[in-house]
Amino acid sequence: MNALHRSPNQMETVAAAIAAYPDRTAFVDLDGELTFAQAGQLVSGIAHTLAAHGVGPGDAVAILSRNRAAAWLSGLAAQFLGARTTPLLFAASESDHLYICDDAEIATLIVDSDAFAERATVLSEQVPSITKVFSLGPSDQFEDILALARVAPMSRLIPAVTDPEAIQTVLYTGGTTGRPKGVMLPQRAWTAVLQASLMDGEIAPAAHGLVAAPISHAAGNAIAPTLARGGMSVLHEGFDAHRFLRAIEEHRISYTFGVPTMLYSLLRLPEIDTTDISSLDNFIYGAALMSPASLRACMQQVGPIFSQGYGQTESLGLGTRLRKEDHDPDRPELLASAGRPHFLIDLAIQDETGSTLPAGEVGEICLRGPSVMSGYWKNPELTALTLRDGWLHTGDVGVQSPDGTVTIVDRLKDMIISGGFNVYPREVEIAIEAHTGVANAAVIGVPDEKWGEAVKAVITLKPGQLVTAAEIQELVRRQKGPINTPKLVEFVDQMPVTATGKLDKRALRSRHREPAEAKG
């Protein structure tokens, strides 16, 4: 496509920002500060180093790291070369990392060796496609890509590939079959999300953003628009409420992204009333629901600074927005909604035949727009099932009011959102049922004041078997990581079933209408 007939992609926009704001601070993280110019030099050096080791268009690069500027910039450098990148969620289990790297045919792994040297060794030894591992900093085992980048020749940042349909990332999200699935996101999707952020105006010029959620997850989507605005991203390698609150004051943070559990922790701190958070103009929450009562209480405490987004990995998080001005404490039905469709997105509520339903009728939420994925990596059957007649079928059930407001009613899929992370029950059930004493397992999400939803396992045992909740939790923790580990475990004599003999999860959930106390 002629460059005159396409929008600048994410890489070109970031390159323009680097040229425009060389002396401004772009990043603050555990490694210190980086100016825009230093960030540009690092991207150029890493790209040169990767190219010297054979990385080029269509190659697969994975990044496993805590929240570090060097990790995000390494992914960007690979994308400048036309490679497709896959960030690995650092809290995921070893088995998931092995599966993802093998499935995505990762050839080059870039790793934060201070935190993940052992995991990187396992991946390099057990994934046949991995031929090169670089460390972000000194390492006894792997070449330090940052040291190599510092002595590499500098060159202009020009993308090797500018086809809007070229795959820029393959992001993995949980699967109902027990295996993560790769979501292919082309350049046009990332361009659309960048444009959406800039056109929304919720990231102001020279904004200071604070990110403690994993940048390998949705939180990382805000970095490019912040750079485009000439702003600064402060990256924390994990969420600590006291440190987070201090950072808002110290760095004059203007916006942050988080999940409700983070917000609740902040507002419970005694020092919230004596810390200067007047610079904070926008707290973007998502990935989990907040009740109208909780929202009203938060607004009363810190003001009308909240906005919400609903979307999926398959649409790069772009779906609906409940903007700051829509957070009306006198309209609980609006506070309980997901807002209105983003102006770059078409949204329809469809029935099982694919027909669009009128306002007020409940059906599946379907999305259409430039941020929607190309499909699932190496999974044409699931792609055909999910992308039908030009629409992304989300698997979420909702209703749209005459004014366009969308309220999520339920899920066609049984996904649980706990602390802002997606938990797929079937993956956890498979892990539990691997225990020799377990006959059957059902995993559900139950209301929880801290986590939004807590993961609960309901289990029947084989005759004569004695199994403890701690055993189950440790088993899942080993296989699937802490996010997927049930906080509640219940042993029952039999599971509820429907009239057709199928497991009735609705009946299980109905026993938990009130918030449950998280345990384990």
N, C-alpha and C positions, 0 to 999 in steps of 0.2 A: 504494500500500500504506500502511495506517495506520502511523504512526511507532511506535506501541506494539507492533507486530508485526514489527519488523525490528531488526536490530542496528545500532548507530551505524556509519556508514560511515567511511572513512578520513579524510575532510575534517572530519567532526564530532568524531572522536577527537582529531585534531591541534588543532582549535579549543579543545577542553576542556583539553588539555595546556597550551596557551598561556595560558589563563585561570588554570590551577592553579599554574603555576611562572613567573610573570612575570619574576622577578629572576635566575633561573638562566641560565647560558650554554647556548644551544641549538646554536650553530655556531661553529667556528673554521675559517677558510679564508684564502686569499690576500688577502682584503679586510679581515681582522681578525676581531673577535668580534661575535656578535649574541646578545642575550638573547632569551628567549622573547617578551617584550613587543615588542621591536624586530622580531622576525620576524613577529609578528602584525600590527604596523603596516605592514610592507612588503607582506604579502599583501593587506591591505585596500587599500592605496594602488595596488598593481598591478592588483587586480581592478577598482577604480574607474576607473583609466585605460583598461584594456581595454574595459570596458563603455561608456565614453564614446566609444570608437572603434568601437562596434557589435558587439563580441564578446558572444555569448550562447549559449544552449543549442544544442548540435549543431554549433557552429562548430569549425573545425580550427585549432589552434595548434601550431607546432613550436618547439622550443628547441634551439639549437646553441651549446654552451658547454663550456668546461673544467669541472672539478668546482668549482662555486661555489654557496654557499648561495642566492644570488639567483636562480640558474637553477632550482634545485629549487622554490623558493618561487614563482617565476613560473608554473611548471607547475601548482602547487597553486592559485594565484589563478585561473588560467583554468578549472580544474576546479570551483572554487566557483561560477563563472558558468554551469556546465553544459556548457562546451566540452569537446571531446575533444582530448587532447594527444598529440603524437608527439615524444619526445626523439630527437635525431639523434646517432648515435655519432660523436664528433668525429674518430676515426681513419678513418672511411669515405671513399671516394673521391668526387670531385665528381659523377661520373656516377650513383653510388648516391644521393647527396643530391638530385640533380635528379629522379631517378625517384621517390623516396619522396615528395618534396614535391608532385610532380605527381599521383601516384597517390592520395595521401591527401587531395588537394584542399585543401592548406594555404592559409589566407587570411592568417594573421598569423604572422610569424616573429620570434622573440626571440633575439638573437644576442650572444654575447660578442665585441664588435667588436675588442677588442685582439688577439684571436687569429684571428678569422674574418671580418674586414670584407670581404676580397676574395671569399671564398666566398659571403657574404651578398649581395653585389652581383650575382654571377652568378645566384644563385637568384632574386633579385627581378626580374632582367631576363628570365630564361628560363622561369620557371614562371608561366603566365598567372593562376592562381588567387591568387597572393600579391598582396595589395593594400596591406599595411602591414608595415614592418620596424621593430622597436624594438631599441635597443642596451642592453646592461647596463652603463651607465656612459657617460661623455662620448664623443661621436663626431662627426666632421665630416660624416658621411653620413646618420645615422639619428637619430631622436628618442631621447633618453635616458629610458627608462621608469622608471629609479630616481629621477631628478630629478623627473619628473612625479608619481611615487608619493609623494614626500616632501611635496608641497604639496596632495595630494588629500585630500578629506574622509575622516575615519575612520568606519568603520561596523562593526557586528557581523559576525562571520564565520558566515554562514548559507548552506548550499548552496542554489543555485537549483533543483537537481534532486536528488531522493532516491530515484528509481526504481532498485532494485537491478540491473535489466537495462539501464539507461542506459549507453552506452559511455563509459568514463572515459579510456581510452587506446587508441591503435592503435600497437602496437609492431611494428617491422619486423625480421624474421629472414630469413636467406638462403633462397633457393629453388633447388630442383634444376633448374629451367628456366633459371637464370642471372639471374633477377630476384628481389629481395627480396619477401617477401609480408607483408602487414599482418595482425597478430593482433589481433582485437577483444576487448578485455578490459573487461567491465562493472564497475560499482561493487561487485557482490557478490564478484567475484574479488579485488579489492584489500582488501575487508573481510575475506575469508577468510584472506588471507596475513597481514594485520595480526593477526587473532585467533590464527592459528597461532604467530606469533612470540611473542606475549604469553603464550600458554598453554604453550609449550615451556619458558619460563623461562630460555632461554639468553641473553636480554638482560635483565640484572638491573636493579632499580630504580636510577635515577641512573647508569646505565652510561655509560662513555666509549668511543665507537666511533671507530675510525680507518679511513677509506676512501680508498684510492688508486686502486682500479679505477674505471672510468667509472661515474658514478651514472646515466648514461643506459642502462646495462647492468644486470645483476642486482644489482650492489652497491648501487644506489639503493634497493632494496626494504627495507633495514634502517633507513632514516632515520625513517620514520613511527613504527615501534615504539619506536625510541630516544627520540623526542620524547614518545610516550605514556608512557614510563617516567620522564619528567622528566630524561632524559639528554642528553648532548652528542655531537655528531658533528663530528669533526675531518676536514676534507676536504683531500686533497692533489690537485693537478692532474695528477699522474703519479707513477709509482712510482720512487723513488730509495731504495735499500736503507739507506744511511747516514742519510738524513733520516727515513725511516720508523722506524728503530730509535730514533733520538733522540726522536721524537715519542711513542713508547710510554712512555719514561721521563718526559719533560717533562709530558705530559698525563695520566699515570697511566691509560693505556688499559686497559680491561677486556676488550674484544673487538675483533676485526678480521675482515675478510672478505678472502680472497685466493685465488689460484690457486697450485698447487704451485711454479711457477717463482719466485714472489715469496718463498715460504718458503725455498726452497733458497738464494736469494741472501742472505737475512737470516742464515741459519745459517752461511754461509761467511765472514761478516764477523769480523775479528779481535776487534773490540770487543764482540761478543755476550757474551763472558764477563765483561766489566767494566761492562756497562750494566744498570741495574736494570729488569728486565721482570717483576718479581714481581706487578705489578698485572694482567698479562695472564692472563685466566682462560679465554678461549675463542678459538681460531683456527678460524674456519669456512672450510673449503676446499671448492671445488667447481669445476665446469666442465671438470675434467680429472682423470684418474686418478692415484693415487699407488700405487706398489707396496708390498706389505706390508713389504719390507725397508727402503724409504725411510721409511715411517711409523714403524717401530720405532726407527730411528736418530734421527728427529726427536723422538720421545717421550723417548728416553734423554737427549737434549740439553737439552730445555726442559720436559719433564714431560707429564702426561696432560691436555693442554689442547685437544685437537683434536676437531672434529665435522665431519661432511660432509653435504651435501645433493645429491640428484639430482632433477632436474625439467626442464621445458622452458618456453620462453616461453609456449607454448600452455596451460600450467597455472601460469603465473607462478612457476615454479621449485619448486612444491610437488609432491612425489612421494614420495620416501623419505628417511629420515634415518638416518645412522649416528652415534649420539650419543656423547658423551664416554665414558660408561660402557661403550659397546660397543667401544671401541678397546682390545681386549685383545691385548697383544703375544704372548700364547701361543696365539692363535687366528688364524693367518694367513688361513684361509678367510673369517673375519669381516672382517678388515682389507681383503681383496680385494673385499668386497661393497659394495653401495650402501646397506646397512642395511634397515630395515623400512619398510613404508608409513606415511606420516604418518596420524595418527588422523582427520584430516579428509578423507582420500583413500581411495577403494576402488581396489585394484590387482588386475588379473587377467593371467595369462599365457594368451594366446589363440593358436589355430592359424589357418590361413588362412581357415577358414569362420566364424570368430568364436566358436568354442566354447572354453570355459575348460578349460585343461589341468590335470592334477593336479600336485602338488608333484614336483619333480625332472625335469619335462619342459620342453624348450626351446621357446619361442615368442615372440610379440610382446608387449612390455610395454604394457598398456592401463590408462588412468587414468580415474577418475570422481570428481567432487567439485565443490564450489562455486567453486574457483579456476580451473576449466577455461574456456577462451575461449568466446565466443559463436560464433566462426567466423572465417574469413579475409575481410578487407575486399575487397568486390567480386569474390569468387571462390567462388561457390556450388558449383561442381564439386569444387574441392579441399576445401571444407568438408564436403561430403557424403562424400567419400572418407576424411577424417580423423576426423570425428565420426560414428560408426556405432553404432546401437542404444544410444545414451547413453554410449558410451565414446570417449575420446580415444586414437586409435591412434598411438603415439609413433614407430613406425619403428625402435625399438630392440629388439634380441633379448635375452631374458634367461631366467633360471630362478629359481624360488622354492623355497626349502627348506621342509620341514615346519614349522619355527619361524617362517616368514614372511620370512626374510631373502632379499633379491633380489640376484642377481649378474648384471651386464650382460655378455653373452657377445659380442655383435657388434652391428652396425648394419644394419638393412635398407637404410637410406640410407647413403651414403658420406661423411657429414659428418666432417670432421677437427676436432679440438679442439686448437688450438695456443696455448699460453700462456694458456689460459682463454677464448679467443675461438673462435667457430664459424667454420669455413672450409668453404664448400660447393664441392666439386671442380668441378662443372659450370660454375660462374661463372668459375673460374680457367681451365678448359679453353677456354671460349668466348673469353676474353681472349687466350690464347696462340694459338689457331687463327686469330685475326685477322691474325697475322703472315704475310706473303705467302710466306715460305719454309717454313712449317710444314704438314706433311701431316696429322698427327694428334697429339693430346696426351692423356695420361692423368695425372690428378693424384691422388695418394694421400697418406695420412699414414704416416710412418715413425717408429718409436720414437726419442725424443731425450731425453737426460738433462736438458736445460735446459727445453725447451718442452713436454715430455710427448709431443707429436707434432710433427714438422717437416713442413712442406708440401714435397712432392717432385713435380716434373714429369718425366714420361717422354715423350720426344718423338721422332717420326719426321719427317724432313725430305723435302721434295720433291726429286726428282732434280736434282743439280747445285747445290743451295743450300748456303750456308755461313752458319750462324747460331751465335752464341755464347750461353753461359749468361747473361752479363751483359745481352745484348740482351733476352732473355726476361724476366729479372727486372725490368728497367727498364720494359718494356712493361706488365707486370702491375701494377707499382707505380703507374704513371700511371693505369691504368684502374680498378684495384680497391683501391689503397691498400697500405700496408706489411704489414698483417696477412695479406693473401691472397698476398703475394709468395712464391714458392717459395724455400726456403733451399737446396734441392738441385735441380739440373737434370741429367738424363741423356739423352743422345741414343742411340737404338737404331736398328738396321736394320729391325726389325719388332716389332710388339706381340704378346704372347701372346693367343691366342683360345681360346674354348671349342669344344666339338664342334659347336655350332650356329653358329660363326663370330662370336660376340660377344666384345668385349674382356674379357679375364679379369683383372680387377683383383686377385682373390684370388691369382693366380700372381705378380703384381707384388709384392704385399705379402709373400708368403712368402719373398722374397729379403731381407727386412729384419727378421728376428726379433731381431737384436741392436740396441741403441741406435746411431743414426747420428750422426756428427759434423755439426752444423749448419754450413752454409757459405752464403756470399752475404750 
